Amino acid sequence: MLGHGLTVLLAFLAAVFLAIGIVVRQRATIDVPAEHGVSAVMFQTLIRRPLWWAGTGAAVAGYAFQAMALASGSLLLVQPILVSALLFALPLSARLAHRRVTRGEWAWALLLTAALAVFVLLAKATPGDYEASLTASAVVAVVCTGAVLACVVVAARNAGWRRAVLLAVAVGVLFGVVAVLTKLVMHVLTHEGVVAVLTTPVLYLLALLGVVATLLQQSAFHAGSLQTSVPTMLVLEPVIAVILGAVVLGEHLDVGRWDAVAIAVSTLAMLAGTIALGRDEGAYEERLEAAVTRATTPSGSRSR
């Protein structure tokens, strides 16, 4: 029980820091023109901003807590908890923007909190066969990367909500794969040591996909339709990770019939709350971005 509680605590800490990273990095991209959303220009601009580095540091800390949670817990337990990042992003974003959280937002937040509590209390996952899954997971990662590349190519040729959806799908898939690879790397680290980790190709595939996913996430933040991108990536990541955890790694939940029903209902409630809060937050961010654009655009001209 102590191990389960520690895993849950680490997963929630990961969600806190991931939320800080999301909010701060969103703020850092607000005044970057939309046409530079998927380009080197945006990244050259952001790397000169201390605010962006602060958000990136928070995101790295969140990933470190996620990795520690995965060292002792399963993907089926850890990844759904990460959707609680929106619970922490909501008041933080409101605080930075000097606005109040609406009653509707608090209602969805309470629903998400209750659903998370039910899930954490009932979800008891059994370990998978991680050693036998190294090669299979690497193959799955390569296949998923091909699908992600297709999304990015099409996204670069589109704008507005289409670009946002495609980039968010790419980000969600990549981070789902990153979670699976992280679980494998942490398993090798805890069972075989540092030397074994440094000699496994999974570590270097994880590093590559992690960097690519982070860069695409930054582009998705600025794709022009955060109402779609934010909930899409936050919902898709745990879905991909849980599916791969069950199919590739052999993880599954060891629960009774009624517990399974309660977990299914709580999972649906978590998805609904995440989508609702993501759309609310995205709508506000888009209005804020539009206001910044109007303030910085000369009279009689438009930059978007």
C-alpha positions in Angstrom: 0.0 0.0 0.0 2.9 2.3 0.8 4.3 1.7 -2.7 0.9 2.5 -4.3 0.6 5.7 -2.3 4.1 6.8 -3.2 3.5 6.2 -6.9 0.3 8.2 -6.7 2.1 11.1 -4.9 4.8 11.2 -7.5 2.3 11.1 -10.3 0.5 14.1 -8.8 3.7 16.0 -8.4 4.4 15.3 -12.1 1.0 16.7 -12.9 1.7 19.9 -10.9 5.0 20.6 -12.6 3.7 19.7 -16.1 0.8 22.1 -15.5 3.3 24.9 -14.6 5.2 24.1 -17.7 2.2 24.2 -20.0 0.9 27.5 -18.6 4.2 29.3 -18.6 5.2 28.1 -22.1 1.8 29.1 -23.4 2.4 32.6 -22.1 5.8 32.7 -23.8 4.3 32.1 -27.2 1.3 34.5 -27.1 3.0 37.3 -29.2 4.6 35.0 -31.7 2.9 35.4 -35.1 0.7 32.4 -36.1 2.6 31.9 -39.4 5.7 31.0 -37.4 3.9 28.3 -35.4 5.7 25.4 -37.1 9.1 27.0 -37.9 12.6 27.6 -36.7 11.7 31.3 -36.2 9.5 30.5 -33.2 12.1 28.4 -31.5 14.8 31.0 -32.2 12.5 33.6 -30.5 11.6 31.4 -27.5 15.2 30.4 -26.6 15.9 34.0 -26.0 13.1 34.3 -23.4 13.8 33.4 -19.7 10.0 32.8 -19.3 10.2 30.0 -21.8 13.2 28.4 -20.1 11.4 28.6 -16.8 8.4 26.7 -18.3 10.7 24.2 -19.9 12.5 23.6 -16.5 9.1 23.0 -14.9 8.2 20.5 -17.6 11.5 18.7 -17.2 10.9 18.4 -13.4 7.4 17.1 -14.2 8.9 14.4 -16.4 11.4 13.5 -13.7 8.6 12.9 -11.3 6.7 10.9 -13.9 9.7 8.7 -14.5 10.0 8.1 -10.7 6.3 7.2 -10.5 6.7 4.7 -13.4 9.7 3.1 -11.7 7.4 1.7 -9.1 4.0 1.9 -10.7 2.3 0.8 -13.9 1.3 2.9 -16.9 -2.3 2.0 -16.2 -2.1 3.8 -12.9 0.3 6.7 -13.5 -0.7 8.0 -16.9 -4.4 8.7 -16.2 -3.4 10.7 -13.1 -1.4 13.1 -15.3 -4.7 14.5 -16.7 -5.0 16.2 -13.3 -2.5 18.7 -14.7 -5.5 20.8 -15.8 -6.7 21.0 -12.2 -3.4 22.8 -11.4 -3.1 24.7 -14.7 -6.6 26.3 -14.2 -6.0 28.4 -11.1 -2.4 29.1 -12.1 -3.4 30.5 -15.4 -6.2 32.5 -13.9 -3.7 33.9 -11.3 -1.2 35.0 -14.0 -4.0 36.6 -16.0 -5.6 38.3 -13.0 -9.0 36.7 -13.6 -11.3 34.6 -11.6 -12.1 30.9 -12.2 -15.8 30.6 -13.2 -18.3 28.4 -11.4 -18.5 26.2 -14.4 -14.8 25.6 -14.4 -14.8 24.8 -10.7 -17.7 22.3 -11.3 -15.8 20.5 -14.0 -12.7 20.6 -11.8 -14.6 19.0 -8.9 -15.9 16.3 -11.2 -12.4 15.6 -12.5 -11.1 15.4 -8.9 -13.8 13.0 -7.8 -13.2 10.8 -10.8 -9.5 10.7 -10.1 -10.1 9.8 -6.5 -12.3 6.8 -7.5 -9.7 5.7 -10.1 -6.8 5.9 -7.7 -8.6 4.0 -5.0 -9.8 1.2 -7.2 -7.2 0.8 -9.9 -4.8 -2.1 -9.0 -2.6 -2.9 -12.0 -0.5 -6.0 -12.4 3.1 -5.7 -13.8 3.8 -6.6 -17.3 6.7 -8.5 -19.0 9.0 -5.5 -19.5 12.1 -7.4 -20.4 10.6 -9.3 -23.2 8.9 -6.1 -24.5 12.0 -4.0 -25.3 12.2 -5.0 -29.0 8.5 -4.9 -29.5 8.2 -1.5 -27.9 11.0 -0.1 -30.1 9.2 -1.4 -33.2 5.9 0.2 -32.0 7.8 3.5 -31.4 9.2 3.6 -34.9 5.7 2.8 -36.4 4.1 5.5 -34.3 6.8 8.0 -35.3 5.9 7.4 -38.9 2.3 8.2 -38.2 3.3 11.3 -36.3 5.5 12.4 -39.2 2.6 12.2 -41.5 0.5 14.4 -39.1 3.3 17.0 -39.0 3.7 17.1 -42.8 0.0 17.7 -43.3 -0.1 20.2 -40.4 2.6 22.3 -41.9 0.5 22.7 -45.0 -2.6 23.8 -43.1 -3.6 26.5 -40.6 -6.0 27.2 -37.8 -7.9 24.4 -36.2 -6.7 21.7 -38.7 -3.1 22.4 -37.8 -4.0 22.4 -34.1 -5.7 19.1 -34.3 -3.0 17.4 -36.3 -0.2 18.7 -34.1 -2.1 17.8 -30.9 -2.6 14.2 -32.2 1.1 14.0 -33.0 2.0 15.3 -29.5 -0.4 12.9 -27.8 0.8 9.9 -29.6 4.5 10.8 -29.1 4.1 11.4 -25.4 2.2 8.2 -25.0 5.1 6.3 -26.6 7.5 8.3 -24.5 5.7 7.1 -21.4 6.0 3.5 -22.5 9.7 3.9 -23.3 10.2 5.6 -19.9 8.6 2.7 -18.1 11.0 0.3 -19.9 14.1 2.4 -19.1 13.1 2.8 -15.5 12.6 -1.0 -15.3 16.1 -1.6 -16.6 17.5 1.0 -14.3 15.9 -0.5 -11.1 16.7 -4.1 -12.0 20.0 -4.0 -13.9 21.6 -0.7 -13.0 23.0 2.4 -14.8 25.4 0.5 -17.1 22.6 -1.5 -18.5 20.5 1.6 -19.1 23.4 3.4 -21.0 23.8 0.4 -23.3 20.2 -0.1 -24.3 19.1 1.6 -27.5 15.7 2.3 -25.9 17.2 5.1 -23.9 18.4 7.0 -26.9 15.2 6.4 -28.8 13.4 7.8 -25.7 15.7 10.9 -25.7 15.1 11.6 -29.4 11.3 11.2 -29.2 11.1 13.3 -26.1 12.9 16.2 -27.7 10.7 15.9 -30.9 7.5 15.7 -28.8 8.5 18.8 -26.8 9.2 20.8 -29.9 5.9 19.8 -31.5 4.0 20.5 -28.3 5.4 24.1 -28.3 4.1 24.4 -31.9 0.7 23.0 -30.9 0.4 25.6 -28.1 0.6 28.3 -30.8 -1.3 26.6 -33.6 -4.2 29.0 -33.3 -6.9 26.8 -31.7 -6.0 25.9 -28.2 -9.6 24.8 -27.5 -8.8 21.8 -29.6 -5.1 21.2 -29.0 -5.0 21.3 -25.2 -7.6 18.6 -24.5 -6.6 16.5 -27.4 -3.0 16.1 -26.4 -3.9 15.6 -22.7 -6.5 13.0 -23.4 -4.7 11.2 -26.1 -1.4 10.7 -24.2 -2.8 8.5 -21.4 -5.0 6.6 -23.9 -2.0 5.7 -26.1 0.1 4.9 -23.1 -2.5 2.6 -21.5 -3.3 0.8 -24.8 0.4 0.2 -25.4 0.9 -0.8 -21.8 -1.8 -3.4 -22.1 -1.1 -4.7 -25.6 2.7 -4.4 -25.7 3.8 -4.8 -22.1 1.0 -7.0 -20.9 -0.2 -4.8 -18.0 -3.8 -5.2 -16.9 -6.1 -4.2 -14.0 -6.7 -6.8 -11.3 -10.2 -5.7 -10.2 -13.7 -7.2 -9.7 -16.7 -6.7 -11.9 -18.2 -3.7 -10.0 -14.8 -2.1 -9.5 -14.2 -2.4 -13.2 -17.6 -0.6 -13.9 -16.7 2.2 -11.4 -13.3 2.6 -13.0 -14.9 2.8 -16.5 -17.3 5.4 -15.3 -14.6 7.4 -13.6 -12.4 7.2 -16.7 -15.2 8.6 -18.8 -15.8 11.4 -16.3 -12.0 12.2 -16.3 -12.1 12.5 -20.1 -15.2 14.7 -20.0 -13.7 17.0 -17.3 -10.4 17.2 -19.2 -12.0 18.1 -22.5 -14.3 20.7 -20.9 -11.5 22.4 -18.8 -9.2 22.3 -21.8 -11.7 24.0 -24.0 -12.4 26.7 -21.4 -8.7 27.3 -20.9 -8.0 27.3 -24.6 -10.8 29.7 -25.3 -9.4 32.2 -22.8 -5.9 31.8 -24.1 -7.1 32.5 -27.6 -8.9 35.6 -26.6 -5.8 36.8 -24.7 -3.6 36.1 -27.8 -6.0 38.0 -30.0 -5.9 41.0 -27.6 -2.0 40.9 -27.7 -2.1 40.8 -31.5 -4.5 43.8 -31.7 -2.3 45.8 -29.3 0.9 45.1 -31.3 -0.6 45.4 -34.8 -0.4 48.9 -36.4 -3.7 50.5 -37.2 -5.1 49.4 -40.6 -3.1 46.3 -40.9 -3.4 42.7 -39.7 -0.6 40.2 -38.9 -2.9 37.2 -38.8 
